[in-house]
Amino acid sequence: MSDTTRSSALGSAGASELFQLLRDGRPRTRAELATMTGLARSTIGLRLDALIELGLVGPFADAVSTGGRPPSRVALVPSARVVLGADFGAGHLNVALTDLMGDELAVLRTEIDIADGPVAGLTALLTAADTLLSGFSRSRDDLIGVGIGLPGPVQFGTGRPVNPPIMPGWDGFDVPGWMRRHLDVPVLVDNDVNIMALGERGHAFPDTDHFLFVKVATGIGSGIISGGRLQRGAQGIAGDIGHVQIPRGAGIACHCGNVGCLEAVASGPAIARALRASGRDVAGGREVIDLVRRGDIEAIQAVRQAGRDLGEVLTACVNVINPSVIAIGGSVAQAGEHLIAGVREIVYTRSMPLATEHLSIVQSRSGDRAAMIGASMLAIHHALSPAAIDELAAAV
């Protein structure tokens, strides 16, 4: 009998179904698991043995007895493996090391230039990964998955960027394939705004099933969660609101090749460009935020106008998607209520009343952690899926 066949005979087949019940971290007795699944205690025991052998599940010691011997409880072991969540931006790489519950163990932030190309960027990610792992006396063998967010369109099924405007050299690059030559674990890659939507919703709005996350930074985009599920669309570019034309953008060229795009008038670089045209010494979005924080009236007015421009597009989104929460993040969102006030001014006056009756438009509560949280969640959901657990159990 082969090792794989023997493992199945001992109960690893179906272990993944049992594991899904334990993923929430709540300790349960074998009797509780038998009641929940309808399986015999002996079958539960065999499947738990397989999960315990993997190290993913272990005994939980503080069960309360009603008399006699305390009931034995088992639970997910969050520290059994670790996960990497990476957030690439135009000029930054933020990487988080998390446990299997998604709790952050450590974070490393590095300045990079995404235009240096995929090999340079991904090599920086590997260096960050090794630094984080060694800091917790862990190795690459302890990894169970990697999630990556990129600042451009991504074909989710392959993990390859598709014509990303600010990422020269990345178009069509096999990001998961390159990473797996160095890390023998699943690598999930998605657009950064989709990742941020997952992270923000999971961290701050877990019970909100209709949710829109908007990133306003070097570019503008949105992540759509409808019915509790992330919506990527047919080709993975659902939510690409930055390249919707708006009236105030008439005649203004966008780096995508079109004119009049929202991104061309309301992104961080666009706001800075408008202020420079009026004689202000503003290099980019960061300087705009500095001016806003110092109470500069012209900068505040420029940011509020960007909010109104964003509101023009979000009004259509509200009427089509009908979210209950819109969270606004990204570097320009650090301007706080000035940007959001502009968005609210337009959305609340131009959307259908029923669509805005219970609509909240708020600043991101996760800030620059949203993408790292979301990337980790993406990797965890894949690595701990039924198919992945069955594969691990069969290999024991």
N, C-alpha and C positions, 0 to 999 in steps of 0.2 A: 504494500500500500504506500503510495507517495505521501510526502509530508503534507501536501496541499489537501489530498483526499482525507487524510487522517484528521487534519485540522477541521475540515467541514463536518466530519462524522462526530467530532467532539463538541460541536455546537457553534463554531464561528459563523456558519451560515445563518444569517438572521441576526447576528450580533449587532449589525449596524442599526437595525430597527430598534433594538433595545437601547443602544447608545443615544439615539435621538431623544429619548425620554430623559436622559441624564445630562444632556447638553446644557440645560439651564442652571446646572450647578447645585440643584436641590438634592439633599440626601434622601434616599428611599430604601426601605427594607425589601428583601426579596419577595415577601408576601404582597407588599404594595405593587411591586412590578408585575407579579403574577396576576393580580386583580386588574391592573391597567391593561395588560396585554391579552389576558385570557389563556396564557400559557401555563403549563405545569411547572411546579417549583423546580423539578429536576432539569427541565429545559432552560429555565431562567439561570440556574446555577451553571450549566455548561456554557451558556453565552456570556455570562459575567466572567467566567474563568478566562475566556478568550480575550475579553476587554482588559481584565486585570493583567494578563500576560503582556499585553501591548503597553501597559503602564498608563492607559488613558483613564482608567477607573480604579478606585481603591476604597478601602474601608473608611467609614466615617465614625469616629469614636464616641460622640456624645449623645447617642440615642437614649431616650428616657424610658425606663421600664415601668410597667404598672404592677410589678411584682415578679420575683424570680429573676431569671437571666435576662439582661437587656437585649432588645432586638438588634440584630446586626444590620447596619445601614451602609450603603455604598453611594459614592458620588463621583462626579468628574474630578480628576486631578488637574487643576488648571496649569500647574507647573510642569506637567509631563512633557510638553513640547513648547516651542516658542514660534512666534510669527513675526515677520517683518512687514511693516506698512510704509511705503515710500511715496512722497509727494514731490514731484518735479515741477518747478516753475521756471520762468524765463531766466531768473538769476539765482535760484535757490534749490537746494535739495534737503528736505526734512525727512528723517527716517525714525520710525518708532519700533521698538522691540516690545512685543506684548505677549501675555500668556494666552491660554486657550479660551478665556472668558473675555478677551479683548482689553484687559487692564494693562495700562502702560507700565513697563518696567524701566525703560530709559528712552531718551530722545536725543538725537544728534542732528544739529542744523549746520549746513555747510553752504557757502556761496559758490555757485557754479555759473557757467554760461551755457545755456541749453544749445546755443548755436555752435558749440564746439563739437557737436555730433554725438551719436549714440554710444560709441565705444568709450569716449571720455566720460560721458554721463553715467553709464552703467558701471564703469570701473570705479567711479567715485562711490556709487551705491555699494559695491562689494567691499570697498575699504571701510565705509561706514558700518556695514553689517558686521565685519570682523571686529571692529572696535567695540560695538555694542555687545556682541556675543562674549568677547573676552572679559568685558567688564562684569559679566555675571557668571564667569567660569563656565560658559557654554561654548559649544562648537557648532560648525555648520551641520553636523549630524543631528543636532537637536532641533533644527528647523523642520516645520511641517508644511509651510507655505509662505509665499511672498505675494503681496499685493502692490501694484504700482499705478499711480495716477500720472498722466502726461498732459501737458497744456496744449492739446490739439485733438482733432478727430482721431478716433481709434476704432478699427474693425475688431469688435470685442471677441468674435469667434477665433481670430488668429492672434490677437494682441499686437497687430502691426499698425503703426500710425499711417494715416491717409492724408496726403497733401497738407501737413500741418504748417500754417503760415509762418510761425515764429521758430520753427525747428528745422533749419537746413540740414540735410543729410539723414534725417530720420524717416523720410517717406518710404514706406514699405519695409522698413527694417524689422527683422524677426527678433523682437525684444525678448519674448519668452524663450525662444530657442537659444539665444546668446546667453541668457542668464542660466539656463539649465545645463549648459556646458560647465558651469562653475558651481551651481547649487542644484543637487539632485532632488528637487521638490517642485510641486506645481507652482507656476508663476502666472498670476492673473493681472492683466493690464487693461485699463479703461481710461476714458477721458477724465481729467481731473475734476470737472464739475459734477459728473456722475458720482465719482468717489466722495466728493464733499457732501452731496445730497444724502448718500448713505450714512456718512459719519454724523452729520448734523441731526438727521432724523433719529438715528440710533441713540445719540447722546442726549438730545434735548427734547425730542418730540416722538418718543417711541410709540405712542398710541394714535398718532396722526397718519391716516391712510392716504390722504390727498394733500401732497406737499410739494412745494416748488422751492428749490434752492437757486439763488442767483449769485454769480461771482462777478464782481466788477473790479478789474485790476488792469494789467497790460492788455488783456482782452476781456470780452464779456460773453458769458454763456449761462446756461441754466441746466439743472438736473431735475427731472420730473419723476415723482413717485405718485402713482395712481393706483387705487385699490390695494395699497400696501406693497406694490412692486415697482421696482425701477423700470422706467420705460426708455429703451434705447432706440426704438424705431427699426425700420427695415435695414438700414445700413449703419446704424450706430450713431447718427448725428442728431437724434431728437433733442430739442432744447437749444439748438444753436441760434439763439436769438440775437447774437452780436452782429449778424449780417442780414438783419431785416432792415429794409430802407425806412427812414423816417423823414418827414418834411423838412426839418431843420438841417438835415444833412445834404440837401440838394447841392450837387456840384463838388462835394468834398470827397476826395479819393480815399479809398480804403486799401489796406495792404493785401486784401483778398483779390483785388483786381476790379472790383465794382466801385460805384460811388454812392454816397448817401447812407452808408451803413450806420447803425446805432453805435458800433464800436469806434467809428471814425470821429464821433462827436462827444461820446460820453465815457470813454475809457480813461484811465489815468494819464497816458501820454497825450490823449486828445485834449483833456482839460488843461494840462500843462502847456500845450501848444497854443491854446486860446489865450491863456494868460500872458505868454511870451509875446503874442501879437499885440497885446495892449501895453507892452513895455516892461513887463515884470521879468525878473531874472529867476526863472523856474525851469529846472532841467527835466523833471519828470514827476510822476505821481507822488513820490515820497515827499518832495518839496511842497507839493500842493497840500498834502495833509499837514505838514509842519505849519504852513501859513494858516490853515483853518484852525488848528489848535491854538494859534496865537491870536485868533479873533480877527484875522484879516477879512474885511468886508468883501473885497473883490473876489477873493478865493472862495469864500462861503457862498457868494452868489453863483459862482461858476459851478460849484459842486451841486448846489440846489437845482440849477438848470439841468445838469447831467441827470439828476434824479427825475426831473420832469420828462426828459427824453426817454429814460428807461421806462417810466410809467406809460408812455405812449405804446410801447410794445407789450408791457405786462398787462395792460388793459385787455388786449386781444387774448392773451394767455388766460386771464381770469375767466373770460367769457367762454373760452373753448375748453379749458381743463378743469375749471372750478375747484381750485385748491382751497383748503381751509387755513393754511399757513404759507406765507412767502417769507423765507429767511434770506437776508442779503448779507453776503460775505465778500471776501477778497480785500485787497489792500485799500481800495478807495472807500470801502465801507467803514474804515477806521475814522472817517470823517463823521461818523455817528449819525445823529438825528438830522443833520443838514441834508445828506443824500436821501435818507428815508422819507423826510418831510416832502421832498420833491416828488418822490414816487407816490406817496399817499395822496398828494394833492390832485394828481391826474387819475389814478386808479379809482379812488373812492367817488370821484365826480363823473367818470365816464363809463364805468362798468355797469352792468345790469344790477339793480338794487338787490335782487335775491342772491346774486353771486358774492356781494360784499357784505351782506348782513352779518355774517359771522367770520369774516376774513380778517386775519391778523397779518400785518406786514411788520416784520421785526428785524433787528440786527442779529446776525449769527451769534449764537451763544458759545459755539465751540472755537470761534476765531480761526487762527492758523492751524489748529489741531484737527479741524474737520476732515481734511484730506487724509491725514495719517490714520485717524480713527476709521474712516471709510475703507481705506486700502487694507487695513488689518481685518476688518469685518469681511471684506470680499474674499480674502485668502482663507479665513477661518471657515466661512460657510462652505467653501469648496473642499478644503482639506478634511472637514468633519462631515461631509455629505455621506449618505448611505453607501454610494458606490465606492468612495475613497476608503471608508472604514472597512467595507467588505474586502477590498484589495489588501489592506494592511493585515486584517485578520487571517486571510488566506495565506499570507507570507510567513506567519508565525511558525 
